[in-house]
């Protein structure tokens, strides 16, 4: 450990004393943590202090760190942006991470002469405006439906303007589109609608109303009363939506702000953002955040702000927070640059602002608690098929774990046993086992079954591991009684065991001479068949593997001086026994471990003996 720390210290000494981003790497060169620094050398050296830097994650991080990489940036703000981009792209285990952020929907306003507005889940570098991300796709669809109802924007994907002659589509006929493809609206007026829709989506309804009033008056003054009446209808629609939103308004009469708060339980957190636009509560977004056990709360808050707001299409002038995040000054500078106007963090201490902040925290707690409870319910819930199996076999214990044993051989040779393991009706491949039968000669399925059952359960008992709730054997009464005799001999009289015979798909239970009368359509029968078929597949695969090895050995290993290792080298080099036979002595001698003398023996033996 000390040697590794000393090596890292020497490597760090070569780092520049400039702003930048550093990346800790594990032994596989995978990034496990990304950080930013005003002075790279000084910041990274602090990781090697014996007393650490006060962060909980440091001991775990440094126990896995095996290397370092870095990027020099022009300023602290550039370092902050680069860090957020790297965390989002690489998802290091010791950084706070927004979970599944790529799947959140956005509203896209295309960069075209005649733009479109629609929902998307991918962000492209195409100059378009992207609003979001949003957490509720149904709410996004409702918003877009309202937008297209109020503003006559096109749905089609045509490239406009177009030189070819077109007819107005059905959307124009039902007054859902203003017909820009056929020239029924000027590009200037159409783009005014696009801007109104944008302001409406982000909650700036007062600006939309003001703009519609102005254009309505201009149309009226120009004696274009038909157009003025259309604008009046849209003005009334926006006012109606605004009145509905005012039902959820706060006592903050004006202004735009986001209220951000969070709740942490163990290694997860939920962050909630309340969007206040023109003093009205426009909406709520919640995000699940992972990796919080490794970092402080101000650092977690800072990493969330970076990952969320650095890709947001619009920033409010204020964000209300419960505490000062790490790098608050740099965030304020960066967000001011992004807005091209003043930006501030606000830390409410009293009044309506504090009430809203507490309400946001309460929402975060409720959402996270509900998420964890739902996850626990799913984890603890017994699938219906498992309950059906317990009912049909009349088992005392719910068979959430099932082990199934199958025996496979080829005319009594290469006999093997396989054991597959299912949990809640799903295969758990880490618990799969195969057995090469050693105590049985020839065809003896019962003896092979006894050997596999004894070896498996003896080892489970020795290692003090949980036994399966149900043991299923592939076979009828003979295989079942063989397995049961071994279990009783090990003192496992209460171990549930059943046999599934292939011919008629009959189920046998210990002590009962006749198969169980279970409907062939029962889900429990289908589960047992699936488990049995998986055990059969696993056994056949292993048996074929052994047979192939034996075939190879019998072809080449019978030559004097050739063992398994040299056999493998020959087959790797030539690809087949036939290719070795067709090779000349000089070619064979080039194989690792085969010299001219042995090559002569191999050549003469293969070309003398016929297969």
Buried (B, 14 or more C-beta within 10 A) or exposed (E): EEEEBEEBEEEBEEBEEBBBBBBBBBEEEBBBBBBBBBBBBEBBBEBBEEEBEEBEBBEBBBEBBBBBEBBBBEBBBBBBBBBBBBBBEBBBBBBBBBEEBEEBBBBBBBEBEBBBBBBBEEBEEEEBBBBBBBBBEEBBEEBBEBBBEBBBBBBBEBEBEEEEEEEBBEBBEEEBBBBBBBEEBEEEBBBBBBBBBBBBBBBBBBBBBEBBEEBBEEBBEEEEEEBBEBBBEBBEBBBEBBEEBEEEBBEBEEEBBBBBBBBBEEEBBBBBBBBBBBBBBBBBBBBBBBBBBBBBBBBBBBBBBBBBBBBBBBBBBBBBBBEEBBBBEBBBBBBBEBEEEEBEBBEBEEEEBBEBBBBBBEBBBBBBEEBBEEEEEEEEEEBEBBBBBBEBBEBEEBBBBBBBBBBBBEEEEBBBBBBBBBBBBEBBEEBBBBBEBEEBEEEBBBBBBBBBBBBBBEEBEEEEEEBBBBBBBBBBBBBBBBBBBBBEEBEBEEBBBBBBBEEEBBBBBBEEEEBBEBEEEBBBBEBBBBBBBBBBBBBBEBBBEBBEBEEBBEBBBEBEEBEEEBBBBBBEBBEEBEEBBEBEBEBBBEBEEBEEEBBEBBBEBBEEEEE
